[in-house]
Amino acid sequence: MLKTTISGFAKTFNLGTSNSPENKGYSASLFKTEVLAGVTVAIALVPEAVAFAFVAGVPPLFGLYAAFIVGLITAVFGGRPGMISGATGALAVVMISLVEDYGVEYLFATVILMGILQLLAGLFKLGKFIRIVPQPVMLGFVNGLAIVIGLAQVRQFQTMDQMGELHWMTGDMMAFSILLVGITMVIIWGTPQVTKIIPGPLTAIILVTAFVIYFDVGVPVVGDLASISGDLPDFHIPIIPYELDTLLIIAPYALILAMIGLIESLLTLNLVGEITGKRGGASQECLAQGAANTVTGFFGGMGGCAMIGQSMINVKSGGRTRISAIIGALALLFFILYGSSLIEMIPVAALVGVMFMVVIGTFAWNSLRLLTKVPKSDALVIILVTVVTVAEDLAVAVVVGVIVSALVFAWNSASRIHAVGRESTTEKGAKVYEIDGPLFFGSVESFLELFDPMLDPETVILDFANSKVVDQSALKAIEDIAERYEKSGRKIKLRHLSRDCHHLLTRTGQLMIDSDDDPEYALAVDYDIRVGILGK
């Protein structure tokens, strides 16, 4: 009966399963695993949300509200079951100057605009462009993010004095904190060897917390960071001047936040997809993130996006469906409303240990071995993206990695073009050049250097059967070659070009040779460029 009820619940809300998209395999055991994974995530979310709220310069509840609202909406409507969203450090660092200069009301308005921009990205299906991110960039992304998560945990070994200044722990407090971190990591590692009934991270948090309370160990607990007790968030329209100057202030922040949020969310989506064996959902994730942030801005949240660390905790704890993420968000709300006293007793060291295990599991250790085996350009991209992620932020690192990868690809492709000359079998005395390799802006110069009209016979045929004309620069290069041959008194013919090329090569159209096996492909040429440059 329970199995039937759970299966029906899953199908009704399209929660997905760990087995198939048809929602097969639901059972009481699976439901229990999902619930426990969600509770584990909720516990680990508390210090993260509080810390990121402090980074952004807003009250802790703003971070917790964002974690609850963004987490719940993306859990139900997001593009990938198993993903966890909430307040993140990547967004918090962008918000610092906005909050300092204009206050939290401007932050709420910015988060709303950020959500609208993400909704537009989803409506126009811009999420599909995440597929252009190469594998070396993905490896650099996960490595850099693992390092960033690890460095963030190291800062938990600092305490604040009465003057509000941070100092490193000393003495017994430091020793016990390090010991508890180690014990937590050992318990997480050893729990699956004994039982899989309770996720390792949750087991570790419970046991270490019980140990600290029973023996009254003097280490920082969650309650030392801030109180997480609060009420339900209220609907609130940002109190700001609704004028053009306000839009000019918040628009740049909203655009940057929207881009960072979507990039981190879509890369996390791909990473979770590799673990769970699922694909797609990029545009759906953009829509879910946009809706979540729009709603969050009206309820006093600081906004958020997918969290790779929490997502890894979820999937490694057995969370493979939307149930775990929904439970995580609802459990977080329960902690805010009723369970704050219990959560505030959890030692920070236990949560640091959980996150260190996330770091170990997130870092692509095989990439260190691959550095000596992959092309040097790929190794450079992996290292570059890792360093930029740590030094700057995720969005900058991904953009840099994609640009460098594209330049490397363009350079390698440009060097591939060459021509093989032979006598024509159909026209006596004619010479055929078989062009091999893509012809585009990067290979134009090499293409032009392949020919010397003064050394060729009166009739020359350029055969593009093994080549592809990619862009306007390529078309212009073909016309330049034709013009050079015509000026030297020679006749040139073009063979095996697409119909698109037939229409665009207006100056040499009379030299085209129609073939039954002409290729079919479109060119990346804008209409205005065709008319202005080629339509002479």
N, C-alpha and C positions, 0 to 999 in steps of 0.2 A: 504493500500500500504506500509506504514512504517513498520507495523507489519510483512508483508511478507518479506520485505527487511532485517529486523533485524534477522528474523528466518533463512533466507537463509545464511546470514553472519555467524551466529552461527554454522550452520551445516557444512559450508565450512571449518571453522577453528576448529571444534570440541571443542567449547568453554564450553560445558556443561551447564546445567541449574539447577535451584533450585528445579525443580520438578522431573526430570528423566534423565537418560543417553541418552534417545532418542531425546534430544533437543526439548522437547515440552514446551509450555508455554511462549515463547518469545513474548514480546509486547513492545510498546513504553514506558509503565510505568516501566517494568522491566529494560529496557535499561537505562532509566533515573536514576533509583536506582543504577544500576551498575556504571554508570559514576560518580555520586555524591560520591559513596563510594570510587571509585578510586581517585578522587580529594582529599578527606579527608585524605586518606592514604598518598598521595604524600606530602601534607602539613606537616603531622606528621613525614614523613621520613626525612625531611630536617635537623632539629636539631639533630636527632639521628645519621645520617650519618656524620654530621660535628663533633659531639662529639666523635664518635668512631674513626674518622680520627685523631683527637687530641690525643686520647689514644694510637693509634699505632705509633704516631710520624710522620705522613705524612700530606701533605697539604689537606685542606677540600675537594677540588675538587676530590681527589682520592677516598674519601668515597662516594661522590655524583655520580661519574662515576660508581662505583661498584654497588650502589643502583639502578641506571638506567639499566645497562647492565644485571646484575644478575637478577634483578626484571623482566625485559622484557623476557628474554630467559626462565626462569622458569615459567613465567605466561603462555607462549604459549605451552611449552613442558612438564611442571611439572606433577607430579603424582596426584595432587589434586586441582581442581578449588577452588579459594578462598584464597589460600595461598599467602603470600607476602614474598619476599626474598630481601635481601640487605646486606649492611655492618652491622656486629653485634659486640657487645662487647666481646662475647666469643672468637671470632677469633682475635679481636684487641689486647687483652692482650697477646696472644701468639706471635704476630708480633713485640712487643716492642723491645726485645733484638736483633732480627734479623735486624731491621731497624737501631738501635743504633750502632751495631757492623759492619754492612756491607753496609747499605744504601738501598735506595728504588729500585735500579735496581735488587738487589738480592730478594727483596720482590716480584717484578713482576715475576721473574723466579720461585719463590716458589709457587706463586698462579697458574701459568701454570701447574707446576708439581702436585700441589694439585688437580687441575681439572682433570688431566690425571688419577690420582689414583681413583678419584670418578667415572670416566667413566669406569674404570676396575671393580670397585665394582658393577656398574650397569650391565655391560656385564656378569659378573659371578653371577648376581642375589643375591648378598650378602645382599641386603636390606631386604630380607624376614626374616633375623634373628632378626629384630626389634620385631617380634612377641614373642620372648622369654622374653621381658621386662614385668614383672608382674605388675598387677594393683597397688599395693602399691608403686612401683617405679614410676609409672606414676603420682600418687597423690603427692609423694614427689617432683617430677620434676616440676609440675605446681606450687606447693606451693613455692618451692625454687626460681623458676624463677619469680614469682610474687613479692617476697621479693626483689630480685635483681633489678627488674625494678623499684620498689618503691624507693629503696635506690639511684638508679641512678637519679631519679627525685629530691630527696632531695638536691643533689649536685648542682642543678640549682639555688639554693638560695645563691650561692656564686658568688662573683664578683672578677675580677682580677685588681690589682692595676698597676701603671706604672712600677713597678719592676717585674711584671709577677707573683706575689704571689696572692693566692686566700684568700679571707676573706669573712666571712658571712655578708650578708646584714644587715643593721641596720636602725632604724628609720622608716620614711615614706615609703622608698623603700621596706623594709621587710613587713610592714603592708599592703601596697597596693598589693604586690605580693601574699601574703596569701589570701587576700580578693578576688583577681581575680581568683585564683585557685578554691576557694569555689564557686564563681559565675559560673565558667565554668562547674564544676561538677553538680551544680543544673540545669543549662540549659540542659546539656546532659541527665540528669535524666527526666526532665520535657518535653522535646521536643516530645518524642513519645506519651505523654499523650494528646498533642495538635494536632500534625500533624506528618505524616510519609513521607511527601513529600521530606523533606530534612533531612539527617542523623543528629542526635543530635550532634556529635562531630563537624561537619562542621558548624552547626548553632551556636554553642558555640564559635568557633574560629572567625567567622565573627562578631558576636555581641560584643564580648570582645575586638577584635581589633578596631572596630568602636568606642567603648567607650573610649579606651586608646587614640586614635588619636584625638577625638573630645574634650576631657577634658585635653589633654596633660598630661596624668599621667606619672610620672617619674619612669618607671620600665624597666628592660632590655628587648630588643627585639631581634629577630633572627639576625638582622644585627650586633648586638653587639658581637655575637659569631664569625662571619667571613662573608666575602662576598661570596655569592654563585653564582656570575656571572661568566660565562665561555663560552667556545666554544665547538663544538663537539670534542669528544676525537679522537686523531690521532692514527693510527696503529703504534706500536712501538715494535721492538724486543729488549728484555732486553740486555743492554750492560754489559756483564759479561764475564769472562774467561770461555770458553766452554771446561772444563777439569774435570778430576775425582775429584780433590779437591773441586771444586765448587759444584759438585753433593753431595759430602759428607757433605757439609755445609747445603745445602737447603733441602736435603732429609728428615732429622728428622723433620724439621719444617713442610714440606709439608705433611708428614704422620699424624702428630698431628692435623694439620688444617683440613685435609680431614676427619679424624675420628670425630672431634668435629662438623664439618659442617654437616656431614651425620647424626650423632646422633641427633643433634638439629633439623635438617630438618625432619627426619623420625618421631620423637616424635611429632613435630608440625603437621605433616601429619595425625597422628593418632588422635590428639586432634581436628583438624579441621574436620576430618572424623566423629567424634562423634557428632559434632554440625550439620553438613550438612547431616549426615546419609549415608555416602559413605565409601567404603572400597577399599583396593588394591592400586596399583600404587607405591609401594615402590621402585622397580627396576627402574621404569620410572623416579621417582624423583631423584634417584642416577645419572642416565644418564643426566637429565636436569641440576642438580647442577654441574656435572662435565663439561658439555659443557659450561655452563655459566661462570664458573671460568677460564676455559682455554681461552675463548675469552676475559674475563676481564683482564687477565694478559697481553695480547697483546695490550690493549687499555688504560693502565695506571690506572687500578682500583685496589683496595686493596683486592678484593675478598669478598665473602659473603656466606650466607646460609639463610635458612628460618628464619623469625622473628616472634616469637610467639605474641609479643605485637602488631605489625602492622597487623598480620593476624587476631587477635581478633578484632581490630578496623574495619577491612574490613568486616568480617562476621557479626559483631554486627551492622554495618551500612547498612546491606542488601546485601553485596557482596557475591554471591554464585556461580558465574561463572568466567571464565577466563577473561571476559571483564573488570571487576573491576581492576584486577591486571595489565592488559595491559594498561588501562587508567592511573593507578597510575604511572607506569614507564614512559609513554609518557608525563604525566603532569609534572613529576619531570624534565624531559629533557627540557620541555617548560619553567619551572621556571629558569633553569640554563641559557638558551639562551636568554629569553625575559622577564621573570616575576620576576627577582631577587629583583627589587625595591619594589614590592608589598609584597613578602614573607618576606623580611627583616623587614617589619613594624609590623609583628605579634608579640605580646608579648610572651615571653617565658613562662610566667605564664599560658597562655591559653593552651599551649601544655602540660605543666606539669599537668594541670587539666585533660586533655584528657587521659594522661597516668595513672593517679591515678585511673580513672574510669576503665581502662584496668586492673589495679592491682586488684581492687575489683571484677571484673568479672572473672579474671583468677584464683584467689586463690580458691582452693577447700574447701569451708567452711564446707561442710558436712564431710570432713575428720576429723575435730576436734571432731565431735560427734562419728565418727566411731572408734576413737582411744580407746574408752572404750568398744567397742562391738566386734571388730575383734580380732583374735588371737594376743597374745602379740608380736609374731615374726613379724607379718605384721605391727603392730603399730610401732615397732622398726625400720623397714625398711622405713616407711613413714617419721619418724622423722630424721633418719640418712641421707636419700637422700636429704631432705630439708636443713639440716645443711651443708652437704658437697657441695651442689649446691651454697649456699651463701658463704661458706668459701673458696672453691677451684674453681671448674668450673663444668659445666654440664656433660661433658664426664666422668670425674672422679666419679661424683656422681652416674651416671647411672651404670657404671661398678661396683662400690662398692655395689650398691643396688642389681644388678643381682647376684653378687657373694654371698652376704649374703643370698639372697632368695634361691639360689641353695643349699647352705650349709644347710639351715633350711629344705628344701625339702628332701635332702639326709638323714639328721638325722632322720626326721620323718618317711621316707620310711624304713630306716634301722631298726627301732623299730617295724615295722609292721609284720615282718616275724615270723612265728611260725609253729609248726607241730602238727598234731593230730594223735595219734597212735590208730590203731584198728586191729582186727584179719582179715586176708584175707578171702574172700568168695570164692576164686578160687583156692588157694593153701593151703592145710592143714598145720597147724603149722606155717605158715608165718605171719609176721607182716607188716602192711602197714602204712607208714607215709604219710599223706596228707599234702604237703607243701603249705602254704598259705602266700602270700606276695611276692614282687619282690626280686629276688636274684641278687645283684650287689655288687660292691666293698664296699659300706657302710654297707651292711647287712651280709657280709661273716662271720665275727666273731660270730655274733649271730646265724647264720645257723650252724656253726661247733659245737657250744655249745649245740645244740638240741639233739645230739645223743651220746649214750654210748654203743659201740658195745658189751661190756662184759655183759650188761643186756638184750640184744636182743636175739631172737631165731636164729636158723641156717640160715634162709632165711628172708631177709628184702627187702621190696619193697618201693622205694621212688616215690611217685606219685606227679607230677608237674602240674596237671590239673589246679589248682588254683594259680599257680605261673608263673613267667616269668623270664627266664634266660637272663640277660641283657648284660653282658660284659665278658671279658676274666677272670676277677677275679672270677666271678661266676662259670665258667667252671673249673677253677683250684680248687675251693672249692669242687665241685662235685667229681673231681678225687681224692682229698685228703680224702674225706669221704669213697669213694670206696676202696681206699688203706688201710684205717684203718680197715674196715670190713674184707677185704681179709686177712690181717695179723692176725686177731683174729680167722681165720678159718671159717668165715661166708660168705654166698653167698648174694650178693646184686644185685637187679634189679632196673632199672630206667624206669619209665613209663611216657607217655605224655610229652615228650620233642620234640621240633621242629626238622625238618630235618637238619637244620643248626647245632643243637647240636649233632645229630647223626654223622655227618661228623667230627665234631671237637673233640668229646670225643674219641680219638683214643685208649686210654688205657683201657677204659671201654666199648668199642663198642660192645663186645660180650655179655654184660649184658643188652643191650637195649631191651625193649619190644615194638614191633611195634603195633600201634593201629590205627584203622580207623579214630579216632578223634584226632590224634596228631595235636597240634597247628602249625600254620604257621607264623613265624616272623623271622626277620633277627637280627643278633647280632652285636653290635658295637665292632667288633674285627678286627684288621688289619691283612692282609694276613701274614706279616712277623711275627707277634706275634703268629699266629696259627702254623706256621712252627717251629719257634724257641722254643716255650714253650710247646705247646700241641702235636707237632709232634715228640714225643719221641719214 
